[in-house]
Amino acid sequence: MKESLKRWEEFYRKNRCLKDTYSQANIDYIRSFCKDLRNIFILDVGSGFGFTSLRLAKEGAKVVGLDFAKECIRTANNFFQKEGAKGDFVVADAQHLPFKDGVFDVAHSASCIDFCKIPYKCVEESTRVLSENGMLIANVPLLSLSTFAYFQFRGLIPDMPVLRSIANFIQIRLLKGKYAKHEKFFTEITLRKMFVTARLTNLKTMPYTVKYPIACFKNRFLKRCFRKLIRLKPFWPWLVITGEKSMRAQT
């Protein structure tokens, strides 16, 4: 966690003007489950620079953004002030949320579960702070035919015992952490199990469709081919998973 935080703090210091690539897709998925965002209380877990939080705030949602990097939260606060938007930001660990039970209507996690040392703790904590019938919406990197090889060059670790040990040995011992981002990717079965264990119900999964940056190919034709390929289910690189908190399931 210390090494991961160090890397993210450095990343945020160097990339204050990072292009907003995914926030519109995040909003589209949130809106597909919450038609009217006005006055909905939303926790944006792993809010980064606050791009998604800002779009939520502009649609009338009451937003709290949370990230474990102080530099990130400082930038997000400045960003909100510049845009004249209302929202609150908190520096905290997603595995230990500093909120009471049953506070939020929606918890949104955009690539945060995969950076947690214990991913299930992030799901469990996000569920705890949801009100009755509240919803957790998360997008998470998925183990697939396209990602197992590609993600190795980005330092991601498969969250499966044997493969995790092999990947850690390659990334940390052999490559000396050159590509390591301390990020994991999962099978759909593993993700569903985490959500069920956290007692979330009415689970739904779907591909996270966005124009992915393809860094491994320079040729535009090859990039187009790869983007078409990853739209096929066996090659999905990213997944959206949602679950509802039912008080019946909690008792």
SULKAMO-V622005 format. One record per pair of residues at least 4 apart in sequence whose ideal C-beta (glycine too) atoms are under 6 Angstrom apart, sorted by sequence separation. I is the first residue (numbers start at 0). GAP is how many residues later the second one is. D is the distance in whole Angstrom. If there is no record, write none. Layout:
i = (I;I)
gap = (GAP;GAP)
d = (D;D)
This chain:
i = (10;21;26;29;49;98;108;119;129;145;146;159;162;166;167;168;169;170;174;185;55;66;79;150;157;171;185;194;216;229;33;46;56;66;91;112;115;157;216;228;55;79;156;229;43;194;43;112;157;170;213;52;125;156;64;191;52;76;213;75;41;49;142;72;154;187;46;72;93;41;46;106;46;39;40;41;42;43;44;45;69;94;36;37;93;36;106;36;62;63;64;65;154;67;103;112;154;158;25;48;49;65;94;102;103;104;113;154;48;94;100;112;113;155;156;157;158;22;26;56;93;96;22;49;56;101;104;105;106;107;108;109;155;206;56;98;207;19;53;22;96;207;52;150;204;205;204;203;202;142;201;199;200;140;142;200;139;194;200;44;190;198;198;11;12;11;15;8;11;7;42;8;44;40;45;40;41;42;43;44;39;45;44;114;113;138;113;122;126;126;119;123;122;29;44;25;145;144;145;144;146;143;145;143;141;141;140;141;138;139;138;32;137;136;29;135;134;133;129;131;0;126;3;24;21;28)
gap = (4;4;4;4;4;4;4;4;4;4;4;4;4;4;4;4;4;4;4;4;5;5;5;5;5;5;5;5;5;5;6;6;6;6;6;6;6;6;6;6;7;7;7;7;8;8;9;9;9;9;9;10;10;10;11;11;12;12;12;13;14;15;15;16;16;17;18;18;18;19;19;19;20;21;21;21;21;21;21;21;21;21;22;22;22;23;23;24;24;24;24;24;24;25;25;25;25;25;26;26;26;26;26;26;26;26;26;26;27;27;27;27;27;27;27;27;27;28;28;28;28;28;29;29;29;29;29;29;29;29;29;29;29;29;30;30;30;31;31;32;32;32;34;34;34;34;36;38;40;42;42;43;43;44;44;45;46;48;48;49;50;50;51;57;58;59;59;60;60;61;61;62;62;63;63;64;64;64;64;64;65;66;67;68;69;69;70;71;71;73;74;74;75;78;81;84;84;89;89;90;90;91;91;92;94;96;97;97;99;99;101;102;103;105;107;107;109;111;115;115;116;118;178;185;188;211)
d = (6;6;6;6;6;5;6;6;3;6;5;6;6;6;5;5;5;5;6;5;4;5;5;4;4;6;5;4;4;5;6;5;5;6;5;5;4;6;5;5;5;5;6;5;6;6;5;5;6;5;5;5;5;5;6;6;4;6;5;5;6;5;6;5;6;6;3;5;5;5;6;4;5;5;5;5;5;5;6;6;5;5;4;4;6;6;6;4;4;5;5;5;4;5;5;6;4;4;4;6;3;5;4;5;6;6;6;4;6;6;6;5;6;5;5;6;5;4;5;4;5;5;4;5;6;5;5;5;5;5;4;6;5;5;5;5;4;4;6;5;6;5;6;6;6;5;5;5;5;5;5;3;5;4;5;5;6;4;5;5;5;4;6;6;6;4;6;5;5;5;5;5;6;5;6;5;5;5;5;4;5;3;5;5;5;5;5;5;4;6;5;5;5;6;6;5;5;5;4;5;5;5;6;5;5;6;6;4;6;6;5;6;6;5;6;5;5;5;4;5;6;6;4;4;6;5)
